[in-house]
Amino acid sequence: MRAAQRLRRRGQRQSADVPERVDSSPQNGFYFFGGTSEGAPQWAAIGALANQSAGHALGFINPKLYAIGANAGAYASSFHDVTAGDNRFGGPGFSAGSGYDIPTGLGTPNVANLIGQLR
């Protein structure tokens, strides 16, 4: 059984909440990294900026992120909705679409606006 199938059976998530660029092809001696290696530090920094802006630790922000995603005005202000592309890489994948989708999650954060929404 494939790892993804085992995770699905245990009810664990298999998709992103927010996207990150993934490109590990060498170009001119440089490697570009994305995915979790890029996303985790980015979200740590966003959390730190949001904590600083609020003047206190915000704690677990996932419920706030999904509340923003459920509010059309807050979502449009806080995220860029990625509607084109897919996550296929040598096999089946999923296409991006309007709103939350498997390959791009909520979309790319507009940090300046998102921080205000997280307070």
Protein Blocks (a to p, Z undefined) as FASTA:
>chain_A
ZZklmmmmnopafbdfbdcdddfbdeehiacdehjllmmmmmmmmmmmmmmmnopaebja
klmmmmmmmmmklmmmmpccdfedcfdehiacddddehjdfklonopcdfklmmmmmZZ
